[in-house]
Amino acid sequence: MHTENISWRCPSNIAIVKYWGKKENQIPCNPSLSMTLSKSFTEVNLALSEKKSDEEIELEYFFEHRKNEAFESRIKKYLSAQKHHFSFLNKAAIRIDSSNSFPHSAGIASSASAFGAIALALFDAEKSADKHSPEFLQNVSSLARLGSGSACRSMFGAYAEWGKHPNIPNSSDFFAIPIHDVHENFQQMHDAILIVDETTKKVSSSEGHSLMNGHPFAENRFIQANERTLRLVKILQTGDFEEFIHIAESEALTLHAMMMTSANYYILMKPATLSIIEKVISFRNNKQIPVCFTLDAGPNVHLLYPETSRESVEDFIKNELIADYKNVIWDKIGTGPEKVN
Ligand code: PMV
């Protein structure tokens, strides 16, 4: 058997309506909606060669040229649970080489782009999968979800929704769907990721999700996220920036409020996070320029703005926020995954 190499590049995404809280099998407690990025991505090469051992899954995993035992055993478990989907898994020796476009220490969650790229390579390697069928990306999205919930949204360009919603046709808890007919106001969005802290987070997102079980505000939070997801779909189609800002910022603060009010409470924001948030709000109020912040499960701040306000927002970031961040990743809306030749 010759070594077969399959490479995919999968972008990260930033949630506007946040997924926070999950049930068994990575089923989300509420729907979420994200923007797919372009410059923050993971590239994965899957190499299949002749199997040398009788191990159930013969896998070696390298992250940026170094063997990564911790991730290797996580991926082994993940592959073992998916054996029935992929006939080659117990016939070939598998080597995965993964690398990120952004520095490892940037404090950016890479599991969405990593699991997205792995799921794409796996389905691509499966000869029986019809890569041109409409179900292909849906199946990949579903598999990516099992590795990291938010990964399922990275399969589609621009904006993607994940989670069953009675008023969003075709929505599902198992895979994400693309948002169609996006208004031109939201088609050229930028995301400047201001890195304020590069250390790895002290509470994993799995732990964070589990703290929503029995959380005193969980029920209302899930109702709110349902309403906001539907509203955001409409906002993206009508182009209302003011409403978009309101949902994006409130979602970021609500996510962190959930962390701060859970039984084992914790705070991920840093003083610089708050400093940036305050400056962004007063810049917007004073200049009447559309720009807003959002947060992931960490202290770094994502600033979202349309192409039309790019120059003034980027000057503001470089001149007035410089003392608050260590580094900036100038990212923007993207078109989704790509096969690498
Ligand atoms: O995909 P996970 O399990 O790492 O969870 C991601 C959760 C948030 O990034 C905080 C929100 C989201 O919807 O992406």
Residues whose N, C-alpha, C, O or C-beta is under 5 A from the ligand:
A	BS01	PMV	A15 V17 K18 Y19 S32 S148 G149 S150 A151 S205 D296 A297
